[in-house]
């Protein structure tokens, strides 16, 4: 069975989106390879550099760039950064990140919706990073987003699926791919999100804080693949207590 | 008053000497350091009151090993936990504290370390701050670069690969006025991605003007948060006004700057109280301006020209490390800058634990980048330095050393919007 992630009409085999900003540039290639990743995010503000070593030079060919708008505090700023990404040759994908809070880096959903509307009209494939709120997610769909990217927990926290119930609601109600972004700290958490029906996982800190980054990238890859297969296979039910009789309790009924 | 700071320059007239001595010895000859001077804007803010009330009630000797252990076990570091981590009781736990700090740094910054360089464009000063090389009574070579000279310096720095610059002046409004600094910012935008300022505190409108000229970050050192001690160290000039300086970061943010940095100059007063106040200054600012990017510096006193007796007293490297780790655990999202006042070995070590920004290719003098970068004798005049630096590594060497520690040096992570 062909199982692909489709974003903006593009097909991807991998469901692991890699961050790039928190580890050494010379590890990017190994991370991409061992993660089996086909999409890597990068901050436009980090790529907007004259430095001898540009992060863009370290990203292997054939990998789709997902530039993000980190540093934007308003929709207008995000739009400007997205346009700059295009000028820098980063393609049409853009991950919108708009934060008005430097402590938790929580996304501002209303500004994100405004930016999505503008950028989708300009032909960008817009992947908005968001707080998992159903109303906001619906607005993003209506504005032309190509997916929604709810956070699982505060970015960088490695706390896992703190927003599990709300992400499940998005998975159940939103017809676009739901990509779980931020807060995933362990492969088991990534697996769980995939079992819930998430379309893909984005991780950065979990890898950056690992002892062996490429090995952790490989572990995430396997966990995401396992979770996806479990989801596709249809998970069995989980009993909260007791056991289930294999003979039906109602077998005595005669009509 | 500790007279290790007092040095009489040979060039001073007898009238100047008499005034200097009177300021040093007779508190009645000084102005009220809590009273605003003409032209200083007063904003509505309760941050100073909050910081000072916490600092004044802080008794570091009251904290025990138990408090320190509890602080390390807590997921979120409270103000009480910070007080414990800054106390003498925390010293035996320094390794554990450093481990925790490192984890927080990794979570928020990964293994990146940002690089910048300061550019002093003038060293005229109208203040008598007794520990500072630029103070108006100190006998040093004074200079102010013109735009052509500034551009030449910027070109040399930019050619070295540097993308972030911090423009500094002595604190003289008459010699380095806002238009002059604004022009320098505009020039800097041509050569650098990111422009920060460390100048005398100004009013909201003036910060706004400088922001429009290309500056986005403002650093102001409070030097010491201990108001009484502040009044004994800053004897003359606008810098004597404690509350106007305290509110500078807030005015900068009101003027549209993206970020601000706070700091005490460690070694001027009780460093534990000063460290607590610095961290709380950032903490309360962040609560009021959650969009702002905050950072902390942690300079220690250094010797100056004409006075090599100045040192950071009881703030040894161990205490400095403790302070920086406590900052990191309390404010995990905040940038921490460690300047060339510290040794290469200390800086190599601390970037692995908690510091996220270091300077490289540093000169604290005026107009001497060419001679310092190329070794060529300068063909023009140079102005003297603010303090002696300890780590003179060039950008190339610093870059290599940081990468050698397994970290990723970053020259730019910023867009001017």
Interface residues (C-beta under 8 A of the other chain):
Chain A: X21 X22 X23 X24 X25 X43 X44 X45 X46 X48 X49 X50 X51 X52 X71 X72 X73 X77 X80 X81 X84 X99 X100 X101 X102 X103 X104 X105 X156 X157 X158 X204 X205 X208 X209
Chain B: X103 X106 X107 X108 X109 X110 X111 X112 X161 X163 X193 X286 X290 X291 X292 X293 X294 X333 X403 X406 X407 X408 X410 X411 X412 X413 X414 X415 X417
